[in-house]
Amino acid sequence: MTPTNKTLKNNKNNYQDEALKLLKEVDQKLDYIIKLLREEEYKYPFHNYYLETFENNEPKN
């Protein structure tokens, strides 16, 4: 088996390189979203619990 080359080449017809670029971009964006969600959780650590309690205690018509 030959090892796959993970370095990007200057070849526009190489779909593997384009896929790697897209995967790296998606990975960076997901890391950013996870970071934002964690910051939100640190600001309001009990907001999920509050929302669940509020929804469960609403009077039903």
PDB file as gemmi writes it, atoms N, CA and C in Angstrom:
CRYST1    1.000    1.000    1.000  90.00  90.00  90.00 P 1                      
ATOM      1  N   MET A   1       0.840  -1.182   0.000  1.00  0.00           N  
ATOM      2  CA  MET A   1       0.000   0.000   0.000  1.00  0.00           C  
ATOM      3  C   MET A   1       0.882   1.242   0.000  1.00  0.00           C  
ATOM      4  N   THR A   2       0.499   2.202  -0.783  1.00  0.00           N  
ATOM      5  CA  THR A   2       1.239   3.459  -0.791  1.00  0.00           C  
ATOM      6  C   THR A   2       0.552   4.447   0.129  1.00  0.00           C  
ATOM      7  N   PRO A   3       1.314   5.208   0.877  1.00  0.00           N  
ATOM      8  CA  PRO A   3       0.686   6.195   1.780  1.00  0.00           C  
ATOM      9  C   PRO A   3       0.070   7.329   0.973  1.00  0.00           C  
ATOM     10  N   THR A   4      -1.050   7.839   1.477  1.00  0.00           N  
ATOM     11  CA  THR A   4      -1.693   8.953   0.783  1.00  0.00           C  
ATOM     12  C   THR A   4      -0.968  10.233   1.117  1.00  0.00           C  
ATOM     13  N   ASN A   5      -0.823  11.070   0.138  1.00  0.00           N  
ATOM     14  CA  ASN A   5      -0.140  12.342   0.311  1.00  0.00           C  
ATOM     15  C   ASN A   5      -1.162  13.378   0.762  1.00  0.00           C  
ATOM     16  N   LYS A   6      -0.979  13.947   1.933  1.00  0.00           N  
ATOM     17  CA  LYS A   6      -1.939  14.915   2.463  1.00  0.00           C  
ATOM     18  C   LYS A   6      -1.529  16.355   2.174  1.00  0.00           C  
ATOM     19  N   THR A   7      -0.478  16.556   1.421  1.00  0.00           N  
ATOM     20  CA  THR A   7      -0.085  17.916   1.060  1.00  0.00           C  
ATOM     21  C   THR A   7      -0.823  18.320  -0.198  1.00  0.00           C  
ATOM     22  N   LEU A   8      -1.192  19.579  -0.275  1.00  0.00           N  
ATOM     23  CA  LEU A   8      -1.933  20.071  -1.419  1.00  0.00           C  
ATOM     24  C   LEU A   8      -0.989  20.346  -2.581  1.00  0.00           C  
ATOM     25  N   LYS A   9      -1.427  19.980  -3.760  1.00  0.00           N  
ATOM     26  CA  LYS A   9      -0.629  20.189  -4.964  1.00  0.00           C  
ATOM     27  C   LYS A   9      -1.251  21.320  -5.777  1.00  0.00           C  
ATOM     28  N   ASN A  10      -0.491  21.905  -6.650  1.00  0.00           N  
ATOM     29  CA  ASN A  10      -1.001  22.972  -7.504  1.00  0.00           C  
ATOM     30  C   ASN A  10      -1.595  22.384  -8.780  1.00  0.00           C  
ATOM     31  N   ASN A  11      -2.544  21.507  -8.623  1.00  0.00           N  
ATOM     32  CA  ASN A  11      -3.185  20.863  -9.757  1.00  0.00           C  
ATOM     33  C   ASN A  11      -4.688  21.080  -9.632  1.00  0.00           C  
ATOM     34  N   LYS A  12      -5.263  21.838 -10.564  1.00  0.00           N  
ATOM     35  CA  LYS A  12      -6.682  22.176 -10.472  1.00  0.00           C  
ATOM     36  C   LYS A  12      -7.577  20.969 -10.706  1.00  0.00           C  
ATOM     37  N   ASN A  13      -7.077  19.942 -11.357  1.00  0.00           N  
ATOM     38  CA  ASN A  13      -7.892  18.768 -11.654  1.00  0.00           C  
ATOM     39  C   ASN A  13      -7.825  17.708 -10.570  1.00  0.00           C  
ATOM     40  N   ASN A  14      -7.125  17.973  -9.511  1.00  0.00           N  
ATOM     41  CA  ASN A  14      -6.987  16.989  -8.448  1.00  0.00           C  
ATOM     42  C   ASN A  14      -8.127  17.172  -7.444  1.00  0.00           C  
ATOM     43  N   TYR A  15      -9.117  16.293  -7.497  1.00  0.00           N  
ATOM     44  CA  TYR A  15     -10.299  16.412  -6.639  1.00  0.00           C  
ATOM     45  C   TYR A  15      -9.978  16.097  -5.182  1.00  0.00           C  
ATOM     46  N   GLN A  16      -8.967  15.272  -4.963  1.00  0.00           N  
ATOM     47  CA  GLN A  16      -8.592  14.940  -3.592  1.00  0.00           C  
ATOM     48  C   GLN A  16      -8.097  16.192  -2.871  1.00  0.00           C  
ATOM     49  N   ASP A  17      -7.334  17.020  -3.556  1.00  0.00           N  
ATOM     50  CA  ASP A  17      -6.841  18.243  -2.940  1.00  0.00           C  
ATOM     51  C   ASP A  17      -7.982  19.215  -2.640  1.00  0.00           C  
ATOM     52  N   GLU A  18      -8.932  19.306  -3.545  1.00  0.00           N  
ATOM     53  CA  GLU A  18     -10.102  20.161  -3.314  1.00  0.00           C  
ATOM     54  C   GLU A  18     -10.903  19.651  -2.128  1.00  0.00           C  
ATOM     55  N   ALA A  19     -11.043  18.340  -2.033  1.00  0.00           N  
ATOM     56  CA  ALA A  19     -11.776  17.761  -0.913  1.00  0.00           C  
ATOM     57  C   ALA A  19     -11.058  18.045   0.402  1.00  0.00           C  
ATOM     58  N   LEU A  20      -9.729  17.944   0.398  1.00  0.00           N  
ATOM     59  CA  LEU A  20      -8.974  18.248   1.612  1.00  0.00           C  
ATOM     60  C   LEU A  20      -9.137  19.714   2.010  1.00  0.00           C  
ATOM     61  N   LYS A  21      -9.142  20.598   1.034  1.00  0.00           N  
ATOM     62  CA  LYS A  21      -9.345  22.019   1.330  1.00  0.00           C  
ATOM     63  C   LYS A  21     -10.707  22.240   1.976  1.00  0.00           C  
ATOM     64  N   LEU A  22     -11.725  21.618   1.403  1.00  0.00           N  
ATOM     65  CA  LEU A  22     -13.076  21.768   1.943  1.00  0.00           C  
ATOM     66  C   LEU A  22     -13.177  21.179   3.348  1.00  0.00           C  
ATOM     67  N   LEU A  23     -12.560  20.028   3.548  1.00  0.00           N  
ATOM     68  CA  LEU A  23     -12.602  19.420   4.875  1.00  0.00           C  
ATOM     69  C   LEU A  23     -11.894  20.280   5.913  1.00  0.00           C  
ATOM     70  N   LYS A  24     -10.783  20.875   5.542  1.00  0.00           N  
ATOM     71  CA  LYS A  24     -10.078  21.760   6.472  1.00  0.00           C  
ATOM     72  C   LYS A  24     -10.925  22.990   6.794  1.00  0.00           C  
ATOM     73  N   GLU A  25     -11.593  23.527   5.780  1.00  0.00           N  
ATOM     74  CA  GLU A  25     -12.444  24.702   5.994  1.00  0.00           C  
ATOM     75  C   GLU A  25     -13.618  24.358   6.903  1.00  0.00           C  
ATOM     76  N   VAL A  26     -14.244  23.214   6.661  1.00  0.00           N  
ATOM     77  CA  VAL A  26     -15.367  22.782   7.497  1.00  0.00           C  
ATOM     78  C   VAL A  26     -14.892  22.535   8.923  1.00  0.00           C  
ATOM     79  N   ASP A  27     -13.719  21.931   9.071  1.00  0.00           N  
ATOM     80  CA  ASP A  27     -13.168  21.678  10.400  1.00  0.00           C  
ATOM     81  C   ASP A  27     -12.944  22.979  11.162  1.00  0.00           C  
ATOM     82  N   GLN A  28     -12.405  23.986  10.477  1.00  0.00           N  
ATOM     83  CA  GLN A  28     -12.181  25.276  11.136  1.00  0.00           C  
ATOM     84  C   GLN A  28     -13.490  25.918  11.548  1.00  0.00           C  
ATOM     85  N   LYS A  29     -14.492  25.838  10.689  1.00  0.00           N  
ATOM     86  CA  LYS A  29     -15.789  26.439  11.015  1.00  0.00           C  
ATOM     87  C   LYS A  29     -16.466  25.706  12.163  1.00  0.00           C  
ATOM     88  N   LEU A  30     -16.358  24.382  12.174  1.00  0.00           N  
ATOM     89  CA  LEU A  30     -16.942  23.626  13.285  1.00  0.00           C  
ATOM     90  C   LEU A  30     -16.247  23.947  14.596  1.00  0.00           C  
ATOM     91  N   ASP A  31     -14.937  24.087  14.556  1.00  0.00           N  
ATOM     92  CA  ASP A  31     -14.207  24.472  15.769  1.00  0.00           C  
ATOM     93  C   ASP A  31     -14.687  25.826  16.277  1.00  0.00           C  
ATOM     94  N   TYR A  32     -14.927  26.755  15.359  1.00  0.00           N  
ATOM     95  CA  TYR A  32     -15.406  28.087  15.741  1.00  0.00           C  
ATOM     96  C   TYR A  32     -16.803  27.996  16.366  1.00  0.00           C  
ATOM     97  N   ILE A  33     -17.679  27.198  15.767  1.00  0.00           N  
ATOM     98  CA  ILE A  33     -19.039  27.055  16.300  1.00  0.00           C  
ATOM     99  C   ILE A  33     -19.004  26.409  17.679  1.00  0.00           C  
ATOM    100  N   ILE A  34     -18.173  25.393  17.851  1.00  0.00           N  
ATOM    101  CA  ILE A  34     -18.045  24.739  19.153  1.00  0.00           C  
ATOM    102  C   ILE A  34     -17.529  25.725  20.192  1.00  0.00           C  
ATOM    103  N   LYS A  35     -16.574  26.547  19.787  1.00  0.00           N  
ATOM    104  CA  LYS A  35     -16.036  27.554  20.703  1.00  0.00           C  
ATOM    105  C   LYS A  35     -17.132  28.524  21.139  1.00  0.00           C  
ATOM    106  N   LEU A  36     -17.944  28.989  20.186  1.00  0.00           N  
ATOM    107  CA  LEU A  36     -19.029  29.905  20.525  1.00  0.00           C  
ATOM    108  C   LEU A  36     -20.045  29.252  21.457  1.00  0.00           C  
ATOM    109  N   LEU A  37     -20.389  28.006  21.186  1.00  0.00           N  
ATOM    110  CA  LEU A  37     -21.346  27.313  22.040  1.00  0.00           C  
ATOM    111  C   LEU A  37     -20.810  27.133  23.454  1.00  0.00           C  
ATOM    112  N   ARG A  38     -19.535  26.828  23.580  1.00  0.00           N  
ATOM    113  CA  ARG A  38     -18.952  26.679  24.916  1.00  0.00           C  
ATOM    114  C   ARG A  38     -18.948  28.002  25.659  1.00  0.00           C  
ATOM    115  N   GLU A  39     -18.620  29.089  24.951  1.00  0.00           N  
ATOM    116  CA  GLU A  39     -18.637  30.399  25.593  1.00  0.00           C  
ATOM    117  C   GLU A  39     -20.042  30.744  26.066  1.00  0.00           C  
ATOM    118  N   GLU A  40     -21.027  30.411  25.268  1.00  0.00           N  
ATOM    119  CA  GLU A  40     -22.419  30.670  25.647  1.00  0.00           C  
ATOM    120  C   GLU A  40     -22.789  29.855  26.887  1.00  0.00           C  
ATOM    121  N   GLU A  41     -22.339  28.616  26.921  1.00  0.00           N  
ATOM    122  CA  GLU A  41     -22.627  27.760  28.073  1.00  0.00           C  
ATOM    123  C   GLU A  41     -21.928  28.277  29.330  1.00  0.00           C  
ATOM    124  N   TYR A  42     -20.739  28.826  29.180  1.00  0.00           N  
ATOM    125  CA  TYR A  42     -20.031  29.379  30.337  1.00  0.00           C  
ATOM    126  C   TYR A  42     -20.714  30.650  30.844  1.00  0.00           C  
ATOM    127  N   LYS A  43     -21.272  31.446  29.933  1.00  0.00           N  
ATOM    128  CA  LYS A  43     -21.959  32.673  30.355  1.00  0.00           C  
ATOM    129  C   LYS A  43     -23.236  32.349  31.110  1.00  0.00           C  
ATOM    130  N   TYR A  44     -23.978  31.374  30.590  1.00  0.00           N  
ATOM    131  CA  TYR A  44     -25.279  31.025  31.172  1.00  0.00           C  
ATOM    132  C   TYR A  44     -25.299  29.519  31.438  1.00  0.00           C  
ATOM    133  N   PRO A  45     -24.633  29.067  32.496  1.00  0.00           N  
ATOM    134  CA  PRO A  45     -24.468  27.621  32.685  1.00  0.00           C  
ATOM    135  C   PRO A  45     -25.762  26.870  32.954  1.00  0.00           C  
ATOM    136  N   PHE A  46     -26.793  27.553  33.437  1.00  0.00           N  
ATOM    137  CA  PHE A  46     -28.020  26.844  33.771  1.00  0.00           C  
ATOM    138  C   PHE A  46     -29.163  27.174  32.819  1.00  0.00           C  
ATOM    139  N   HIS A  47     -28.861  27.791  31.670  1.00  0.00           N  
ATOM    140  CA  HIS A  47     -29.957  28.209  30.796  1.00  0.00           C  
ATOM    141  C   HIS A  47     -30.706  27.024  30.208  1.00  0.00           C  
ATOM    142  N   ASN A  48     -30.043  25.911  29.931  1.00  0.00           N  
ATOM    143  CA  ASN A  48     -30.749  24.745  29.407  1.00  0.00           C  
ATOM    144  C   ASN A  48     -31.703  24.190  30.452  1.00  0.00           C  
ATOM    145  N   TYR A  49     -31.253  24.120  31.681  1.00  0.00           N  
ATOM    146  CA  TYR A  49     -32.096  23.639  32.757  1.00  0.00           C  
ATOM    147  C   TYR A  49     -33.296  24.573  32.950  1.00  0.00           C  
ATOM    148  N   TYR A  50     -33.063  25.873  32.870  1.00  0.00           N  
ATOM    149  CA  TYR A  50     -34.140  26.839  33.018  1.00  0.00           C  
ATOM    150  C   TYR A  50     -35.185  26.657  31.930  1.00  0.00           C  
ATOM    151  N   LEU A  51     -34.738  26.509  30.684  1.00  0.00           N  
ATOM    152  CA  LEU A  51     -35.684  26.347  29.588  1.00  0.00           C  
ATOM    153  C   LEU A  51     -36.497  25.074  29.745  1.00  0.00           C  
ATOM    154  N   GLU A  52     -35.862  23.978  30.150  1.00  0.00           N  
ATOM    155  CA  GLU A  52     -36.592  22.732  30.341  1.00  0.00           C  
ATOM    156  C   GLU A  52     -37.617  22.869  31.459  1.00  0.00           C  
ATOM    157  N   THR A  53     -37.251  23.534  32.541  1.00  0.00           N  
ATOM    158  CA  THR A  53     -38.162  23.739  33.655  1.00  0.00           C  
ATOM    159  C   THR A  53     -39.330  24.622  33.236  1.00  0.00           C  
ATOM    160  N   PHE A  54     -39.025  25.674  32.497  1.00  0.00           N  
ATOM    161  CA  PHE A  54     -40.069  26.581  32.050  1.00  0.00           C  
ATOM    162  C   PHE A  54     -41.050  25.871  31.133  1.00  0.00           C  
ATOM    163  N   GLU A  55     -40.553  25.063  30.216  1.00  0.00           N  
ATOM    164  CA  GLU A  55     -41.427  24.344  29.291  1.00  0.00           C  
ATOM    165  C   GLU A  55     -42.286  23.314  30.014  1.00  0.00           C  
ATOM    166  N   ASN A  56     -41.731  22.671  31.013  1.00  0.00           N  
ATOM    167  CA  ASN A  56     -42.473  21.631  31.736  1.00  0.00           C  
ATOM    168  C   ASN A  56     -43.508  22.207  32.686  1.00  0.00           C  
ATOM    169  N   ASN A  57     -43.338  23.456  33.111  1.00  0.00           N  
ATOM    170  CA  ASN A  57     -44.245  24.050  34.091  1.00  0.00           C  
ATOM    171  C   ASN A  57     -45.258  24.997  33.454  1.00  0.00           C  
ATOM    172  N   GLU A  58     -45.329  25.041  32.150  1.00  0.00           N  
ATOM    173  CA  GLU A  58     -46.310  25.925  31.505  1.00  0.00           C  
ATOM    174  C   GLU A  58     -47.711  25.366  31.727  1.00  0.00           C  
ATOM    175  N   PRO A  59     -48.654  26.243  32.012  1.00  0.00           N  
ATOM    176  CA  PRO A  59     -50.033  25.747  32.156  1.00  0.00           C  
ATOM    177  C   PRO A  59     -50.578  25.328  30.790  1.00  0.00           C  
ATOM    178  N   LYS A  60     -51.253  24.204  30.784  1.00  0.00           N  
ATOM    179  CA  LYS A  60     -51.796  23.687  29.523  1.00  0.00           C  
ATOM    180  C   LYS A  60     -53.269  24.040  29.444  1.00  0.00           C  
ATOM    181  N   ASN A  61     -53.691  24.467  28.249  1.00  0.00           N  
ATOM    182  CA  ASN A  61     -55.100  24.856  28.048  1.00  0.00           C  
ATOM    183  C   ASN A  61     -55.938  23.691  27.624  1.00  0.00           C  
TER     184      ASN A  61                                                      
END                                                                             
